[in-house]
Amino acid sequence: MTQPTDMSIPECFAYPRIVGTPAANSAKSKLERIAKTRLDVSEELAMSFGRALNTGDALGDAYIDAAFATPKGKARARKDVQQALESGIESVSDPSPELVALFKQINTDPDWVDWGKVEHGAEVFRRYGKRLYPYFGMVTFPGYALETITKPLALTGAYTGGSAFGRFLETCRFWTDTTEPGAMRPGGVGRRSAIFVRILHSMIRHTVLPHREWDQKKLGVPINQFGMWGTLLLSSFAPGQQLKLLGYLPTDADIEAMMHHWRYIGYLMGAEAPWFPETVADGFLAQVLISLVEQTRPSEDSRKLCRSFMDTFLPAEDARGLSRVYGTLRYKAELGHARFYLGKESFADTGLPDPGLWRYAPLARVVPNLTRETLRKTVPGVAGWIDRSQRHARQEFVNKHLEGGEAKFKPVDKLAR
C-alpha cells in the first residue's frame, strides 16, 4: 500500500457502518462458498480504500490544472497529449513540466507487468465479442446507485437523454481499441484511447470538484481511485465469472490474465489502487471489499441513468410494422438480460419495468456459446477463427453506429446543471 495515511476519508465511506452486519456477513458467506476459501478483509485494507475515495489521478490532474490555469493552455491540453502520443514528448513545443512528468510515468512500464499475460487477457476479452458491450452497460447499474458515481454523470449529463447511446458507443470504441492485439504497446490504438480517457477524467474532476453540488467532505473526489479500481474489475473479473452461466468456459488462468490486462490499462489511465487482485481468489476478496466500502442508495438520478441506457434499445419513434415489432422484442429481450445479470433486488432498484419471462432470454445463448467454446478448446484452428470473427464483428458494430467510427473522448461543453 503506497497511499498516504494522512489522506482524509469522506463520509460516504461505509465500512464502519456495514462490516459485521447480517447483510454483509451473508454476502461474504455466499462469495466464500463460490470461491471455496475464506475472504477476510483487514481493517487496514478497508481503510486504504476509504482514502482512495478521496484520491484522484495525481499526474493527470496536475497537468490539466496547470494547463487550464493559462489562457492558451486549455486549447493546447489535448493537442499536446496527442502530439506526445504520435511523435514522442520531445516533439512537443515547450511542454509543461506536468506533461513531461505525466509521460515519464506513461512511458515507464511498471515492474509487475507481464506482456504475455497482457496479450492473453486481451484475447480472452475478445472471445465474448460485441455481446459483452450491452452486458457492461447493464452490470454498471448498481454503480449508478452510488452517489460518487451518479453525481458526476448527472452533472455532466453525459449518459442521459439523447447523448446516452453516443457516449455508450464511445465506451465501446474504448473497449475495442484496448483489447486488440498489441494495442497497449507504444503507438498502439488502445494505448492512445486509454490516455485520452485519462485526460477526459482529469478534465471532469477539474470541472466537477468546485461545483456547488459536489461536497468533497461527503463524497471525496470525482472519478476517484476506488471507482477506477472497481471499473477495472468490472471489466475483467466480473465477466470472467458471471458469463460462465451463459456457456463460456474461461479457466482461472484466463480470468487472471484478463485482470492483469485491465490492471495495465488502469496504470496508463492513472489508476493507483492501494491493492490489486492477482488471482481468482483475490478477485472474490475484492468483491467483498467493494460491498463494504460504499453503500448503494438508489435515487431518481440513478434510475434516470438506467432508463437512459435501456431506452436506447427501444424502436425508433417513427418505426412502423415489422420494424416496430422487432424493436419492441429486442427491448424486452435486453430488459430480460438486465434482470438476469443483476438479480431480483438489484434490478428492482433500477426502476425499470419487470421483463417477466424475458428474464430467461439469456439462456438461449448457452448452447451456442458452449458449443463454440468446446470447439475452441478441442479443435485446432478454431480458436484463431473465433478471434478473427469476433474482432471483425466488434469493429463492424462500432464503425456502423459511431459517427466516423472514432471516439472523441471529450467532456461535455456545459454541465447539465
N, C-alpha and C positions, 0 to 999 in steps of 0.2 A: 504494500500500500504506500504509494508515493504522495498521496494527498495531504496537504497541511491540516493539522489537527485543530488549528485555531479558527478554521472557517465556521461561520455561524450556520446553524441548522434551521431551516424555515419551519413555520408552524404546520405546514402540510405533511411533514414527516410523521408517519402514523405508527411506527414501530412500538413506541411505549404504550399506545392505546390498543394495539391489535395483538401483539405477541402474548401467547398463553390463553387467548380467548377460545371458547369451544369452536367457533368457526375457523380460526386459524389452525388449531390443532387438527380439526377434521380435514382441512385442505392438505396439511402437511402429511397426515397419515395416508391419504389417498395417493399422493405422489410417491411416498415411500413404498407403497405396495407395488406401484408400477416400476419404480427404479430398483426395487429389491435391495435397498440399503437405507441406513439412517441418513436423514438430511437435516443436520443441526446447523442453524445459522448462529454464529457467535455474535455477541453484542458488539464487539469491535468491528466486525464486517458490516453489520447493520448500520452502525453509526457512521461509518465511512461513506455509505451510500446516502445517508441523511445529508452529509456535507456535499455530496455530489449533486444534490438538488439545487444547491446554491453556487454551482460552478459551471462556467461556460467553456469556450474554447479560447484559452489564453492568447495563443499566437494569432489566430484568425480574428478575434475581437480587437486585439491591439492594432492590427493592420487596418481594419475598417474604421475604428475610432480615429486613428491618425489621418486616414485618407479623407474622411468626412469632415475633419476639422479645418480643411483648407478649401478655398473656393473651387479650385480645379481638381482637387483630389477625388471628389465623388465621381466625376465623369471618368477619371483615369483608373479607378479601382479595378473594375472588371477587365479593362483593356490591358493593364499591366500584368494581371494574372494570366490572361490569355497569351500575351507575348512571352512570358516566362515559361509557360507550358509548351509553346510551339518551338521556341528558339533558345530557351535557357535564360536563367535570371541575369546572366551577363549581357544579354541583348536588350534589356530594359534600360531606357534612358533615365539616368538619375533615380534609381529605385530607392524607395524609403528604407530605413533600417528595419522597419517592421516587416516589409515584404521580403527582404533578404533573410531575416530570421525565419519567416514562415516557410520559405522554400528550402532553407537548410534542413528543417525538420522533414519536409516532404521528400527531399532527395536523399535522406539518410534512412536506410532500411533498419527497422528495429532488430535487436538481437534474436528475438523469438521467431521471426518469420521463416517459414519453410515454403519455398516456391513450388515444390512438388505438391504440397497439401493445398496451396492456394489454387493451383490449376485443377486438382482433383475436386475441390469443393465447388468450383465454378461448373465443372461438368455435371456434378450431382444436381446442382440447382437447375441446370438446363433440362434435365430429364423430365421435370414437371411441366415444361412447356408454357404456353401462354395461359393455360388454365390456372397457373399459380397466381396470376395477377389479380383476378377478382377475389381469390382466396385471401390475399394480403389485404385487399380493401376491406373485407368483412371482418377478419380477425383483429383489425385495429379498432373496431367499435368499442370494446371495453376500455381502450385507452382514451376514447373520447369522453369517458365518464371521469377522467382525471382532470381537475381544473388546470393543472400546469400545462396540459396538452391542449385542452379545449380553448382556453383563453387566447393564446396566440392565433389559433386558427380562426376563432370568431372575430378577433380584432382585424386581422388581415382580410377576412372574407375569402380566403384562397380556396377553401374546399366547400363552399356553399353556393347555392343558386346555379346560374349558368356556367360558372367557372369550374365547377366540381369535376366534370369529366375531363376538361382540358388539363387541370392540374394532375389528375389521376394518370392521364396519358404521359405527362412529363415524367412522372414517377416510373411508369412502365419503361420509358426510354432509359431511365437511370438503371433499373434492374437489368434491362437487356444489355446495356453498354458494359456494366461492371462484371458481367458473367460470360462474356465472350472469351475465346481462347486468347491468352496473352494480353488481355485488356487492361490489366493492372500494372503492367510494366511501363517504364518511362516511354512516353509517346503514345501509349495505349488510349483507346477511346474511353474505357472505363475509368482510368486514372483522371482524365480530363473532366468527366461528368462528376466524379466524387469531389474533386476540388472546387468545381463551380457550385455544387450544392453546399459545400463548406462555406464558401463566401456568401451564398444566399442566406444561410443560417446566421452568420455573423451580422449581416445587414438587418435581419429580422430582430435579432437581440438588440442591436443599436437603436432600432425604431420603437420596439415594444417596451423595453425596460423603463424608459422615462414616462410612458403613457399613464394617465391618471387612473386608469382601471387596473394597472398592474401593481400589485402590492408585493414588493420583494420580501418583506419580512414574513409574509404569509406563504408566498409561492416560490421563493427562490429566484432563479434565473430562467428566462425563457429558453426552450430547447437546451436543457441542462444535460450534464453528463449522465445522470441516471436515465433520462429519457432516451438519449442516444444509445446507451448500453442496452436498454430494453428493446429498442428497434433492431439492433444487430442480432439479438437472439430471436426476435420475431421473424427475422429473415432467414434463419438457419436452423436452430434447434426446434422451433415450433413446427415448421412443415416437415422436418425430418421425422418427427414423432407422430404428429396428428394425421398426416396423409397416408400412414400405414393402413388406416381404416378404409382407404379407398383403393387398396390393392398394390400400392407401391412397396418396394422391398429394399429400402436402404439399410446397409449394415451400420453398426456403430462407427466403424472407420469412415464411412461415407458422411455420417452426420457430423463427426468431429472435424472432418476436412471442410465441410460447409461452414462450420463455426469458425474455423481458422481463416477461411477465405473472407468472411464478413468481418472478422476482427481486423484484418489488414485494411479493408475498405474503411472501417472506422478509424484506423490510425491516420489514413490520409485525410479524413474528414474532421480530425481534431478530437476524436473520442479518446479519452484517457481515464477510463473507469478504474477505480482502485483495485478491482479484481475482474478477471475474465475467465469464464469456464473453458477448460481444455478437453474434458472428457464428457461422455454422455451423463455419467453420474453427477458431474459438476453442473451440467445443464439442468438437471432436475433440482439441484440445490438452488440454482439461480431462479427457478420458478417459485420456489418457496420464498426466497428473498424478495422477489417482485411483489408478492402478495402482502408483504409486511411493511414495505417502505412507504407506500402511498395508498390511501383508501379511495375507492371509487365512489363518486357522488353524481349519479345521473342528473342532468339538468335539461332545460329547454335547448340550450346551446348544443349539448351533446346529442340530443335527439334530432336536432336540425341537421347536424353533420351526418348522422347515419342516414336520414331520409335523403339528403342531397346526393349521397353516393348511390343509394339504391334506385333513386329516381332516374338515374342515367340509363337504366335498363328498360324503362317504360317505352312503349311505342311512341313515335313522334305524334305531336298533336294533329297533324294533317294526315296521319296514316289511315288507310281505309282497307276494307276487305281482308284478304289473307295477310296482308302486311300488319294490320292491327291485331289480328288473331295471333299471329306468330309472336309479335312483340309482347302481347299480354302473357302468353305462355312462357316466354323467356323470362319475363319479370317474376312470375310465380316460381319458376324453377330456381332463379337466383335467390329469391327470398328463402326457398327451401334449403339452399346451400348455406345461407347465413344462419338459419336456425340449426342446421346440422352441425356446423362448425362451433357455434357459440354455446349451444346447450340452452335449456329452457329458461333459466334465470337470467343469464346474460343477454339473451335475445329479448326478453321482456323489457329490460332496461332501455333498449333502443327505441321503443315506442313504435316499432314497425308492425304492420298487420300480421296476424298469425297465418302462416302459409298452409296450415292443415297438413294433409298427407304429402304435400310437396316437400316436406322436410326429409322425406326418404329419397328424393330425386338423386342425390349424390351417389346412392348405392348402385345406380345404373352404370356407373363408371368402374365398379370393382372388377368385373370380369374382363373388360378390355384392358384395363391397367395391369391386372395380374398376369394376363396372357403376354402382354408386351414385356413386362418385367421378367417373366420366366424365360422368354426367348432371349432377352438381353443377357441373362446370366448363363445360358446354356448353349447358345448357337453362335459360333464365331462370325464376326462381321455385323451382327445385329446391333450391338451397342453403338458402333460407328454410324450406322444408318439412322438409328434413333436420334443421335446427337445432331446429325446434319439436318434431319427433317424438323426437329424441334427448333433449331436455330433459324431455319428458314421461316417457319410459321410465326415465330416471335417477331422477326424483322418485318414480315408482311403485315402483321397486325398493327404494329406501331406506325409503319410508314403509311398505311391506309388511313388511319384515324388521326394521326398527329400532323398538323399542318406543316408541310415541308419535311416531315419525318424527323425534325430536330427539336430538342427541348431548349427553351431559353434560360431556364433556371434563374429567373429574375424576380425580385419581390414585387408585390402589387404597388402601383403608383401612389395609392392613397389608402389609408386604413379605413375599414368599413364603418368604424365609429370612434 
